Amino acid sequence: MKLIKITDLTNQLGISSRTLRYYEQVGLVQSVRLQFEKYRFYDSENIGRIKQIIVLRKMQIPIKDIISIYESEDMTVLVESFVSRINAIDNEIDALRDLKHIIDEFLQAMLKSGIKHISALPLLYEKIDKQLEAQEIRENEKEISFERLSDLSEKMSVPLDLIIIDLPPMRVLSSKLKDSDISDVDGFWDWLSKSRIPFGTPGSHKLFEYQKDNVQTVIIQNIDRDFNNDSPYSDYEFEGGLFAVGSVYVEDDIASFHHRMINSFDNNPYYEVDYRHGGRLRHESLAESVISSDSRREKINIFLPVKRRLPDAEHYDPNEQISNINLVEIEHENPVLYEYNIPLTEITPIYDPHYEVLETGEVEYICWIATRKLSTNVSVKIPFRVDIEFKAENESERFSYGSDEGSIRFYHGNNLFGINMENKADSRLSKEAICFNQPILGNYFTYPKLGRIKYNEYNTLTWIVGEKHFAVVINGEVRYCGVNFPYMVSDLYLQKPETIIIGSDGQGKKYFRAITVSQLKTTPKIKIKQGGLIMSTKQSNNIIPNIHQLITMHYGENYWFSGCAKYVMECLGEKDYNYVFFAGLTGDNFAQVYSYDRFRGDGATDYFLSDKGNTDYIENVFAACGYASTFITIKQLSNNKEMYLHTLIAYIDKGIPVIFNQWGNNPRNRWGWGVFVGYEDFGKTLLYMTADMTEPDKISFNNLLPDKLLVGQEACNGWVFVGEKRKNVELADIYRNRILTLHQLLTTKTESYCFGAEAFRSWATDIESGRFDNMKPEEFDDWPMYTIYVCNLATNSSCCLDFLDKAQELNPDLKLIGEIRNLYEKMRLMWNEQNGEDLEAIGGGFNITLGALQDKERRNKIVAKIREFAECTDKVLAVLSKGLNL
């Protein structure tokens, strides 16, 4: 009897383990637990039933009706359920009519086909699909498919009503075993009961569960901070924070609900999903049981970590500077809630500045460099006020350490606020400016001559970051006052307190006589539903959840297409198809390339694509992995931009990036591979990642295509859509086939370019024959003319080794792989580690100069070394010929 583990089944069917447990509780399915196993297993009969239930739930057949269906042997119960559902749909509009059509088709097909058992229900999809393919589909009739049914089910869902709450930090005990990544839910539950630790009650925010990497379920229980953890389970500090909360019944599609929660924030101007490095959430989404109004249905709250969205300055009117206002008026509109008179003896120096309390009670301060600051140890939120009484000595200023001698500044979080800034040794060049970062947005402002001070005597500074005014007052004079700053309309009560840090720059002495920090009052903002969000189901913005950089170039990941392909496969759940895999599969990491006519790109992939009519090359790469794909050329895109844009949006909505190799009128990049990962404003703006970017950049839809195509662009540039998986392919077979076809790859030669040993020789001959002899320095472009080939050989000799090791591991009978590996390792040493005789050491590597290529004696050494690479590649071919009997 074949059994499938619950974690494997949840991934396979896209259903949560909690939903499966609920199906067991109501008696719809049964699992078994094997001896010494921590997980539940399902046999083929129960797996078949789960698939049937999924289909019925997609049709929105209630659980109570499904229970009745399985309790009865009479098919009339199923028919009655369908008829009942059809009658209900009659009262709805738009998407509901489509769903009615589907269920009606199922009913008619069942009756017509004589289906007498529910086990045939999932197979009915295939039958209807084939019938529709065999006949001409009417213009107003849509294809019936599981995907369409899922889309309709989501459309019919009621709009999300989410609230934002702030969970406090707490110490929690988890079901994960100590010094292990394994979650023992059943054992943890038993241990809590035996230890008489009170379980968190529904809705108390004390007991949660979450899924680790979409596989393991983990339970966390709030515990006292002084709890002595002698259990086998780990505890940690749960940091809390902002979470969006929505309610869903357990028997509903929890995964779909969670996906809708995430997508609902794409067009929300106030909050966004809180992702951290690597595309992971700040904390996995939590589930908490709550009391349901329907005692027969279990309900849970889903907690999705969110954060305040940083405002964009473009969305706000510019702030205004006003005059004819005095300090009394400003203070009246921005009253103090409470103030801290900072004891100068309790200030904490940061990074060891000179700081001395004098007998007069004043303090003497020299910072030397700007990073040496003074902490007041007082934290306040916006709005706040800072008052400083200070003196700066002029005669000691020599501008040896900083360009802001005489400045007085303070910091609140990442924001700087300073006066007498941007000064120079030549007083004629000194700006004596007021400078600051705009609160919350962080953009920088400079107002020259408004921040000047009196030297060698005490000055007073009052800086008000208020709810109504943003003001700088020096010696009783209002030097600057601004209104309509974006922070002034924000929910200031949600801002975190930040410590006030005092600072300066340079070696001039500063003296402080008094420092006061004040928290200003905020005006309550009355709302109908504080923190509530009602989300529209129509999505204008979206981004795939898995955002991280494509490649890491200092690891030798220099072939961007391989990073893009890995990224797409990762989003499709394929873990074995990584960067190393694609760099080897494409041949980029094996083949030295050389072009006879023009720059064609970085490696074999770009060279193959530079041939007109060779667009199936990319499709063959994914076909080798068992996946369908389509390469849309730049010409095809130009002819039907709107259609392919809608296709791209559909892919992003499914969480699948789209690969591109064209930049259009993007001012930042013009060449190279990347992926589209999101869109804004219904596709008017696209988000993309390329190279080693860690955050997406934007490009306008109107700038997608270049005004004029460069030579070769029409053939190699375009978009790649990776579709469904057509077949399962053994990983060992893919690696094996690459090794078996290496000889063919390394002997590739056309009228325009060549690979392998011939590439090295052609490169050497071009240098030797004087290609660079009469070239002027301004005509020498080292990257496309020379350095790209150095990058090619350096990358390949260093980075193909991991692919070869994996190929050997999966195909131990291919003994020749070890010999090939040794030869590529030898080329790595010839590039950079050959005791002063390597290519870099003789000046022919990344350090190439035009002078070296024009000096016959120096270039002869370079040419000889490049030909050594050719000879080494000849040996690779010899090993392949002998081992493969070629």
KEZARO-652759 format. One record per residue (C-alpha): x, y negated, z negated; residue in three letters. Coordinates in steps of 0.1 Angstrom, whole numbers, padded with zeros to 4 digits, always signed. Layout:
// KEZARO-652759
XYZala
...
***
This chain:
// KEZARO-652759
+0000+0000+0000met
+0015-0033+0011lys
+0014-0060-0015leu
+0021-0098-0012ile
+0033-0119-0040lys
+0011-0149-0050ile
+0038-0174-0042thr
+0043-0160-0007asp
+0006-0159-0001leu
+0000-0196-0012thr
+0027-0207+0013asn
+0013-0184+0040gln
-0023-0195+0037leu
-0018-0231+0025gly
-0038-0225-0007ile
-0029-0234-0042ser
-0023-0208-0069ser
-0049-0225-0091arg
-0075-0220-0065thr
-0066-0183-0063leu
-0069-0180-0100arg
-0103-0195-0098tyr
-0114-0170-0072tyr
-0104-0143-0096glu
-0122-0159-0125gln
-0155-0159-0106val
-0149-0123-0094gly
-0144-0129-0057leu
-0109-0114-0055val
-0086-0092-0077gln
-0049-0092-0081ser
-0025-0066-0096val
+0006-0071-0118arg
+0034-0047-0113leu
+0055-0035-0142gln
+0084-0058-0150phe
+0070-0084-0126glu
+0061-0119-0137lys
+0039-0127-0106tyr
+0006-0114-0094arg
+0003-0095-0061phe
-0026-0090-0037tyr
-0033-0061-0014asp
-0045-0062+0022ser
-0082-0059+0013glu
-0081-0089-0011asn
-0059-0109+0013ile
-0086-0103+0040gly
-0113-0115+0017arg
-0093-0146+0008ile
-0090-0155+0045lys
-0128-0150+0048gln
-0134-0173+0019ile
-0112-0200+0033ile
-0132-0200+0065val
-0165-0203+0046leu
-0151-0231+0024arg
-0140-0250+0055lys
-0176-0248+0066met
-0185-0262+0032gln
-0205-0232+0021ile
-0207-0235-0017pro
-0189-0210-0039ile
-0222-0198-0055lys
-0235-0189-0020asp
-0202-0171-0012ile
-0206-0151-0044ile
-0241-0141-0033ser
-0229-0132+0001ile
-0204-0107-0013tyr
-0228-0093-0039glu
-0253-0085-0012ser
-0249-0058+0015glu
-0276-0075+0036asp
-0262-0098+0063met
-0294-0119+0060thr
-0278-0136+0030val
-0249-0148+0052leu
-0274-0159+0079val
-0295-0178+0053glu
-0264-0195+0041ser
-0255-0207+0076phe
-0291-0218+0083val
-0292-0236+0049ser
-0260-0254+0058arg
-0273-0263+0092ile
-0304-0279+0077asn
-0282-0299+0053ala
-0260-0311+0081ile
-0291-0324+0100asp
-0294-0352+0075asn
-0258-0364+0081glu
-0243-0383+0111ile
-0212-0384+0133asp
-0188-0358+0120ala
-0216-0338+0104leu
-0231-0332+0139arg
-0199-0317+0151asp
-0198-0294+0120leu
-0234-0284+0127lys
-0224-0275+0162his
-0196-0253+0150ile
-0216-0234+0125ile
-0245-0230+0150asp
-0220-0215+0175glu
-0208-0191+0149phe
-0243-0180+0140leu
-0253-0175+0177gln
-0220-0157+0184ala
-0225-0134+0154met
-0260-0125+0164leu
-0251-0121+0200lys
-0220-0100+0192ser
-0238-0078+0167gly
-0213-0086+0139ile
-0225-0068+0108lys
-0197-0074+0083his
-0181-0105+0070ile
-0146-0091+0076ser
-0151-0100+0113ala
-0157-0137+0105leu
-0121-0150+0110pro
-0118-0130+0143leu
-0148-0149+0156leu
-0126-0180+0161tyr
-0105-0161+0187glu
-0135-0148+0205lys
-0152-0182+0208ile
-0119-0197+0219asp
-0115-0172+0247lys
-0151-0177+0258gln
-0145-0214+0261leu
-0113-0209+0280glu
-0131-0187+0305ala
-0158-0212+0314gln
-0157-0249+0323glu
-0162-0269+0292ile
-0187-0297+0295arg
-0174-0333+0291glu
-0192-0338+0258asn
-0183-0304+0244glu
-0152-0300+0222lys
-0131-0269+0217glu
-0139-0250+0185ile
-0107-0242+0165ser
-0096-0238+0130phe
-0077-0271+0132glu
-0108-0289+0144arg
-0129-0274+0117leu
-0103-0285+0091ser
-0103-0320+0106asp
-0141-0322+0104leu
-0141-0309+0069ser
-0117-0337+0059glu
-0137-0363+0077lys
-0169-0352+0059met
-0152-0356+0025ser
-0164-0385+0005val
-0141-0415+0003pro
-0115-0412-0024leu
-0122-0431-0056asp
-0088-0433-0073leu
-0077-0452-0105ile
-0042-0462-0115ile
-0032-0453-0150ile
+0001-0457-0169asp
+0010-0424-0187leu
+0032-0430-0217pro
+0066-0413-0221pro
+0064-0381-0241met
+0084-0351-0250arg
+0071-0319-0234val
+0077-0282-0236leu
+0076-0265-0202ser
+0070-0229-0190ser
+0104-0229-0174lys
+0128-0206-0192leu
+0159-0221-0207lys
+0190-0221-0184asp
+0168-0208-0156ser
+0146-0222-0128asp
+0120-0195-0134ile
+0085-0204-0147ser
+0069-0178-0169asp
+0034-0191-0172val
+0018-0161-0188asp
+0046-0157-0214gly
+0045-0194-0221phe
+0007-0193-0227trp
+0011-0164-0251asp
+0040-0181-0269trp
+0019-0213-0275leu
-0009-0192-0289ser
+0013-0172-0312lys
+0031-0203-0324ser
-0002-0220-0331arg
+0007-0250-0312ile
-0026-0268-0304pro
-0034-0269-0266phe
-0040-0302-0250gly
-0078-0306-0246thr
-0093-0315-0212pro
-0086-0351-0204gly
-0063-0357-0233ser
-0032-0362-0212his
-0014-0336-0233lys
-0014-0305-0211leu
-0006-0305-0174phe
+0005-0281-0147glu
+0024-0288-0115tyr
+0040-0268-0086gln
+0077-0267-0083lys
+0087-0268-0046asp
+0052-0257-0037asn
+0060-0222-0050val
+0062-0219-0088gln
+0034-0232-0111thr
+0048-0249-0142val
+0029-0258-0173ile
+0040-0286-0196ile
+0026-0293-0231gln
+0031-0324-0251asn
+0051-0317-0284ile
+0062-0338-0313asp
+0095-0356-0310arg
+0109-0338-0341asp
+0097-0304-0328phe
+0125-0277-0333asn
+0126-0259-0300asn
+0136-0224-0309asp
+0115-0210-0281ser
+0128-0194-0249pro
+0113-0223-0229tyr
+0129-0256-0220ser
+0118-0290-0231asp
+0125-0325-0216tyr
+0116-0361-0218glu
+0087-0368-0195phe
+0092-0404-0184glu
+0056-0412-0177gly
+0048-0443-0155gly
+0021-0452-0131leu
+0000-0424-0115phe
-0030-0425-0092ala
-0057-0402-0105val
-0085-0385-0085gly
-0109-0357-0094ser
-0115-0325-0074val
-0133-0292-0081tyr
-0109-0262-0083val
-0128-0242-0056glu
-0123-0271-0032asp
-0092-0275-0009asp
-0068-0289-0035ile
-0039-0292-0010ala
-0061-0312+0014ser
-0073-0334-0014phe
-0037-0341-0025his
-0027-0348+0011his
-0056-0373+0014arg
-0044-0390-0018met
-0009-0394-0004ile
-0022-0407+0029asn
-0046-0431+0013ser
-0017-0453+0001phe
-0004-0459+0036asp
-0026-0489+0041asn
-0028-0501+0004asn
-0010-0535-0001pro
-0006-0531-0038tyr
+0007-0496-0046tyr
+0027-0469-0028glu
+0036-0433-0035val
+0067-0432-0057asp
+0094-0413-0037tyr
+0129-0409-0049arg
+0161-0398-0030his
+0157-0368-0007gly
+0120-0376-0001gly
+0109-0361-0034arg
+0082-0376-0057leu
+0093-0393-0089arg
+0077-0363-0106his
+0058-0335-0091glu
+0020-0343-0089ser
+0003-0331-0121leu
-0031-0313-0125ala
-0051-0317-0157glu
-0084-0299-0166ser
-0113-0322-0173val
-0148-0316-0185ile
-0171-0312-0155ser
-0207-0323-0155ser
-0214-0289-0138asp
-0206-0263-0164ser
-0203-0236-0137arg
-0176-0255-0117arg
-0141-0262-0130glu
-0128-0297-0123lys
-0093-0311-0125ile
-0077-0345-0122asn
-0047-0348-0099ile
-0020-0373-0110phe
+0001-0386-0081leu
+0031-0407-0091pro
+0029-0442-0076val
+0046-0476-0080lys
+0038-0512-0074arg
+0045-0520-0037arg
+0071-0548-0034leu
+0055-0578-0017pro
+0067-0588+0017asp
+0075-0625+0021ala
+0060-0625+0056glu
+0026-0618+0040his
+0026-0650+0019tyr
+0025-0687+0026asp
+0058-0704+0019pro
+0062-0719-0016asn
+0060-0757-0018glu
+0083-0781-0036gln
+0065-0809-0054ile
+0076-0842-0069ser
+0062-0868-0092asn
+0057-0844-0121ile
+0074-0845-0155asn
+0083-0819-0181leu
+0053-0826-0203val
+0029-0818-0175glu
+0048-0786-0166ile
+0048-0775-0203glu
+0011-0781-0206his
+0003-0758-0176glu
+0029-0731-0187asn
+0025-0728-0225pro
+0048-0708-0247val
+0034-0676-0263leu
+0064-0670-0286tyr
+0101-0680-0285glu
+0134-0665-0296tyr
+0162-0688-0309asn
+0192-0667-0300ile
+0218-0665-0329pro
+0251-0672-0311leu
+0269-0648-0333thr
+0247-0619-0321glu
+0253-0623-0284ile
+0269-0592-0268thr
+0298-0598-0244pro
+0297-0577-0212ile
+0330-0565-0196tyr
+0352-0583-0221asp
+0350-0620-0213pro
+0366-0646-0236his
+0340-0653-0262tyr
+0348-0670-0295glu
+0325-0685-0322val
+0342-0718-0334leu
+0341-0733-0368glu
+0316-0759-0355thr
+0291-0732-0348gly
+0295-0735-0310glu
+0308-0707-0289val
+0336-0709-0264glu
+0332-0687-0232tyr
+0355-0680-0203ile
+0342-0654-0178cys
+0371-0653-0154trp
+0349-0633-0129ile
+0311-0634-0125ala
+0306-0598-0138thr
+0318-0608-0173arg
+0285-0620-0189lys
+0268-0625-0222leu
+0237-0605-0232ser
+0211-0623-0253thr
+0196-0589-0262asn
+0162-0604-0257val
+0139-0591-0231ser
+0109-0609-0216val
+0085-0605-0187lys
+0075-0630-0161ile
+0065-0657-0169pro
+0093-0669-0191phe
+0114-0699-0201arg
+0151-0703-0208val
+0166-0733-0226asp
+0204-0737-0228ile
+0225-0765-0244glu
+0260-0763-0229phe
+0292-0781-0220lys
+0317-0774-0191ala
+0352-0787-0192glu
+0363-0801-0159asn
+0401-0804-0164glu
+0405-0766-0167ser
+0390-0758-0134glu
+0415-0744-0109arg
+0392-0722-0087phe
+0417-0693-0090ser
+0390-0667-0098tyr
+0357-0678-0086gly
+0340-0702-0061ser
+0314-0713-0086asp
+0335-0730-0113glu
+0313-0750-0136gly
+0282-0730-0128ser
+0257-0720-0155ile
+0236-0691-0145arg
+0214-0664-0161phe
+0200-0631-0148tyr
+0166-0615-0153his
+0167-0580-0139gly
+0182-0582-0104asn
+0174-0619-0100asn
+0199-0647-0105leu
+0191-0683-0115phe
+0219-0708-0115gly
+0228-0745-0114ile
+0260-0763-0103asn
+0265-0734-0078met
+0285-0729-0046glu
+0314-0752-0056asn
+0349-0754-0040lys
+0383-0765-0051ala
+0378-0795-0027asp
+0350-0814-0043ser
+0339-0827-0009arg
+0328-0792-0001leu
+0311-0785-0034ser
+0273-0781-0031lys
+0265-0785-0068glu
+0234-0765-0059ala
+0204-0749-0076ile
+0203-0713-0065cys
+0179-0685-0073phe
+0163-0653-0062asn
+0126-0657-0058gln
+0110-0636-0086pro
+0096-0602-0074ile
+0105-0607-0037leu
+0141-0613-0044gly
+0149-0636-0014asn
+0176-0662-0021tyr
+0171-0700-0022phe
+0197-0728-0023thr
+0190-0765-0030tyr
+0223-0785-0026pro
+0231-0814-0050lys
+0201-0807-0072leu
+0221-0787-0097gly
+0249-0811-0107arg
+0259-0815-0143ile
+0279-0838-0165lys
+0314-0825-0174tyr
+0330-0827-0208asn
+0298-0834-0226glu
+0267-0814-0235tyr
+0239-0809-0210asn
+0205-0795-0215thr
+0190-0770-0191leu
+0154-0758-0191thr
+0143-0732-0165trp
+0106-0724-0164ile
+0096-0694-0144val
+0059-0701-0150gly
+0025-0689-0139glu
+0017-0723-0124lys
+0052-0739-0118his
+0087-0728-0111phe
+0108-0756-0125ala
+0145-0766-0132val
+0150-0794-0157val
+0186-0807-0163ile
+0192-0834-0190asn
+0154-0841-0191gly
+0152-0847-0153glu
+0130-0824-0132val
+0154-0815-0105arg
+0132-0789-0088tyr
+0096-0779-0092cys
+0079-0754-0069gly
+0043-0740-0067val
+0026-0713-0047asn
+0053-0687-0053phe
+0040-0651-0045pro
+0047-0639-0080tyr
+0022-0664-0093met
-0007-0645-0078val
+0006-0611-0089ser
-0005-0590-0119asp
+0022-0603-0141leu
+0011-0581-0171tyr
+0023-0551-0151leu
+0059-0564-0148gln
+0085-0548-0170lys
+0105-0568-0196pro
+0141-0576-0185glu
+0169-0588-0207thr
+0182-0624-0202ile
+0219-0623-0194ile
+0239-0655-0194ile
+0268-0660-0170gly
+0291-0682-0150ser
+0322-0679-0128asp
+0359-0688-0128gly
+0383-0697-0156gln
+0369-0730-0167gly
+0358-0731-0204lys
+0321-0733-0212lys
+0306-0741-0246tyr
+0271-0732-0259phe
+0254-0749-0288arg
+0219-0734-0285ala
+0201-0708-0264ile
+0163-0702-0266thr
+0143-0676-0246val
+0105-0679-0245ser
+0078-0657-0234gln
+0051-0677-0216leu
+0014-0670-0217lys
-0004-0653-0189thr
-0040-0658-0178thr
-0061-0626-0178pro
-0072-0616-0143lys
-0108-0603-0146ile
-0116-0575-0121lys
-0147-0554-0115ile
-0127-0523-0119lys
-0092-0529-0132gln
-0067-0507-0114gly
-0093-0491-0093gly
-0088-0484-0056leu
-0114-0474-0031ile
-0097-0460+0000met
-0110-0460+0035ser
-0108-0427+0053thr
-0096-0444+0085lys
-0059-0446+0084gln
-0039-0475+0098ser
-0005-0465+0084asn
+0012-0432+0077asn
+0047-0418+0070ile
+0058-0382+0066ile
+0064-0373+0030pro
+0099-0359+0036asn
+0121-0390+0041ile
+0159-0386+0039his
+0189-0393+0061gln
+0193-0371+0092leu
+0231-0365+0091ile
+0261-0373+0069thr
+0288-0385+0093met
+0317-0382+0068his
+0309-0345+0066tyr
+0315-0343+0104gly
+0278-0343+0113glu
+0284-0364+0144asn
+0259-0348+0168tyr
+0227-0367+0161trp
+0203-0344+0180phe
+0213-0315+0157ser
+0203-0336+0127gly
+0170-0345+0144cys
+0162-0309+0152ala
+0171-0298+0117lys
+0148-0325+0103tyr
+0118-0313+0124val
+0124-0276+0115met
+0126-0286+0078glu
+0092-0303+0080cys
+0078-0271+0097leu
+0091-0251+0067gly
+0121-0235+0085glu
+0151-0235+0061lys
+0176-0215+0081asp
+0176-0239+0111tyr
+0200-0264+0095asn
+0224-0289+0111tyr
+0252-0264+0115val
+0228-0240+0132phe
+0217-0265+0158phe
+0252-0279+0164ala
+0263-0243+0172gly
+0232-0233+0191leu
+0234-0263+0215thr
+0271-0258+0220gly
+0279-0293+0208asp
+0302-0279+0181asn
+0321-0255+0204phe
+0326-0273+0238ala
+0351-0300+0245gln
+0335-0323+0271val
+0350-0346+0297tyr
+0332-0368+0323ser
+0347-0376+0357tyr
+0326-0407+0363asp
+0309-0424+0333arg
+0302-0422+0296phe
+0275-0395+0291arg
+0272-0392+0253gly
+0288-0375+0224asp
+0286-0338+0233gly
+0273-0309+0254ala
+0236-0318+0247thr
+0240-0353+0262asp
+0260-0339+0292tyr
+0234-0313+0300phe
+0206-0338+0298leu
+0225-0363+0320ser
+0217-0340+0349asp
+0185-0350+0365lys
+0159-0324+0364gly
+0175-0306+0334asn
+0148-0317+0309thr
+0140-0280+0301asp
+0174-0278+0283tyr
+0159-0292+0250ile
+0128-0270+0253glu
+0150-0240+0257asn
+0168-0248+0225val
+0136-0247+0205phe
+0123-0217+0225ala
+0154-0198+0212ala
+0140-0204+0177cys
+0105-0192+0187gly
+0089-0227+0190tyr
+0071-0244+0219ala
+0083-0279+0226ser
+0078-0306+0253thr
+0104-0331+0265phe
+0087-0363+0278ile
+0111-0383+0299thr
+0113-0421+0297ile
+0097-0423+0331lys
+0067-0403+0319gln
+0065-0425+0288leu
+0065-0456+0309ser
+0036-0443+0330asn
+0014-0433+0300asn
+0025-0451+0268lys
-0009-0451+0251glu
-0015-0414+0255met
+0019-0404+0241tyr
+0016-0429+0213leu
-0017-0412+0202his
+0001-0379+0204thr
+0029-0392+0182leu
+0004-0405+0156ile
-0012-0371+0155ala
+0022-0355+0148tyr
+0030-0379+0120ile
-0004-0372+0105asp
+0005-0336+0104lys
+0038-0344+0087gly
+0059-0336+0118ile
+0086-0361+0130pro
+0090-0367+0167val
+0125-0367+0182ile
+0135-0395+0205phe
+0165-0404+0226asn
+0157-0439+0238gln
+0159-0472+0221trp
+0140-0496+0243gly
+0145-0532+0233asn
+0156-0524+0197asn
+0182-0551+0188pro
+0200-0529+0163arg
+0206-0497+0183asn
+0207-0490+0220arg
+0220-0454+0223trp
+0216-0422+0203gly
+0191-0397+0189trp
+0166-0403+0161gly
+0132-0394+0148val
+0099-0413+0145phe
+0087-0407+0109val
+0057-0430+0106gly
+0036-0458+0120tyr
+0019-0490+0109glu
-0010-0511+0121asp
-0025-0481+0140phe
+0007-0476+0159gly
+0016-0511+0168lys
+0048-0506+0148thr
+0067-0473+0146leu
+0091-0462+0118leu
+0122-0443+0127tyr
+0153-0428+0112met
+0187-0424+0130thr
+0223-0417+0121ala
+0228-0418+0083asp
+0201-0443+0075met
+0185-0436+0041thr
+0153-0456+0047glu
+0132-0460+0079pro
+0136-0490+0102asp
+0108-0505+0123lys
+0104-0511+0160ile
+0074-0526+0178ser
+0054-0504+0201phe
+0058-0531+0227asn
+0096-0528+0225asn
+0097-0490+0229leu
+0109-0489+0265leu
+0138-0509+0279pro
+0133-0535+0305asp
+0159-0519+0327lys
+0172-0483+0327leu
+0209-0477+0325leu
+0226-0452+0347val
+0216-0417+0336gly
+0190-0430+0312gln
+0160-0418+0332glu
+0171-0381+0330ala
+0183-0379+0294cys
+0162-0403+0275asn
+0127-0396+0262gly
+0107-0380+0233trp
+0105-0344+0221val
+0074-0330+0206phe
+0080-0297+0188val
+0048-0276+0188gly
+0035-0243+0174glu
+0056-0213+0166lys
+0051-0188+0195arg
+0071-0158+0181lys
+0093-0147+0153asn
+0130-0144+0162val
+0156-0127+0141glu
+0182-0152+0129leu
+0210-0127+0136ala
+0199-0124+0172asp
+0201-0162+0177ile
+0236-0163+0163tyr
+0246-0133+0183arg
+0233-0147+0216asn
+0252-0179+0210arg
+0285-0159+0206ile
+0277-0138+0237leu
+0272-0169+0258thr
+0302-0190+0246leu
+0323-0179+0276his
+0296-0193+0299gln
+0294-0226+0279leu
+0332-0231+0278leu
+0336-0227+0315thr
+0309-0251+0325thr
+0320-0274+0354lys
+0300-0296+0377thr
+0309-0324+0402glu
+0303-0349+0373ser
+0318-0332+0342tyr
+0335-0302+0327cys
+0337-0284+0294phe
+0363-0263+0274gly
+0399-0260+0286ala
+0392-0277+0319glu
+0379-0308+0299ala
+0412-0310+0280phe
+0433-0307+0312arg
+0412-0332+0331ser
+0415-0356+0302trp
+0453-0351+0301ala
+0457-0355+0339thr
+0437-0388+0339asp
+0461-0403+0313ile
+0492-0389+0330glu
+0482-0402+0364ser
+0481-0438+0351gly
+0444-0444+0346arg
+0452-0470+0320phe
+0484-0485+0335asp
+0470-0517+0349asn
+0442-0521+0325met
+0440-0554+0305lys
+0434-0553+0268pro
+0400-0569+0272glu
+0390-0542+0297glu
+0400-0513+0273phe
+0369-0499+0255asp
+0385-0472+0234asp
+0353-0453+0224trp
+0338-0443+0258pro
+0372-0442+0275met
+0392-0422+0250tyr
+0382-0420+0214thr
+0349-0401+0220ile
+0370-0371+0232tyr
+0391-0373+0201val
+0359-0373+0180cys
+0347-0343+0201asn
+0377-0322+0194leu
+0381-0332+0158ala
+0344-0325+0150thr
+0344-0292+0168asn
+0376-0278+0154ser
+0365-0287+0119ser
+0328-0280+0119cys
+0321-0250+0141cys
+0336-0227+0114leu
+0305-0226+0092asp
+0285-0214+0123phe
+0311-0187+0130leu
+0311-0176+0094asp
+0273-0172+0094lys
+0274-0154+0128ala
+0299-0130+0114gln
+0278-0124+0082glu
+0247-0116+0103leu
+0266-0096+0130asn
+0295-0078+0112pro
+0301-0056+0143asp
+0313-0086+0164leu
+0349-0085+0152lys
+0360-0110+0178leu
+0343-0138+0158ile
+0372-0138+0133gly
+0398-0143+0161glu
+0377-0171+0176ile
+0375-0187+0142arg
+0413-0186+0137asn
+0418-0204+0171leu
+0394-0232+0162tyr
+0411-0235+0128glu
+0444-0238+0147lys
+0430-0267+0168met
+0419-0284+0136arg
+0455-0284+0124leu
+0467-0295+0158met
+0444-0326+0154trp
+0454-0338+0120asn
+0475-0314+0099glu
+0506-0302+0118gln
+0534-0317+0098asn
+0538-0349+0119gly
+0534-0331+0152glu
+0496-0334+0153asp
+0476-0356+0176leu
+0469-0382+0150glu
+0506-0384+0139ala
+0519-0390+0174ile
+0494-0418+0179gly
+0469-0401+0202gly
+0440-0397+0178gly
+0415-0422+0164phe
+0444-0446+0160asn
+0449-0448+0198ile
+0461-0481+0214thr
+0462-0492+0250leu
+0499-0497+0245gly
+0504-0460+0237ala
+0485-0450+0268leu
+0506-0473+0290gln
+0540-0463+0275asp
+0551-0433+0295lys
+0572-0418+0268glu
+0545-0421+0241arg
+0517-0409+0264arg
+0537-0379+0276asn
+0537-0366+0240lys
+0499-0372+0238ile
+0493-0355+0271val
+0514-0325+0261ala
+0494-0322+0228lys
+0461-0324+0246ile
+0473-0296+0269arg
+0481-0275+0238glu
+0444-0278+0230phe
+0436-0265+0265ala
+0459-0235+0260glu
+0442-0227+0227cys
+0408-0228+0243thr
+0422-0205+0270asp
+0429-0180+0242lys
+0393-0184+0230val
+0381-0174+0265leu
+0405-0145+0266ala
+0392-0132+0233val
+0356-0135+0246leu
+0365-0118+0279ser
+0382-0089+0263lys
+0356-0084+0235gly
+0326-0087+0258leu
+0342-0069+0288asn
+0338-0098+0311leu
***
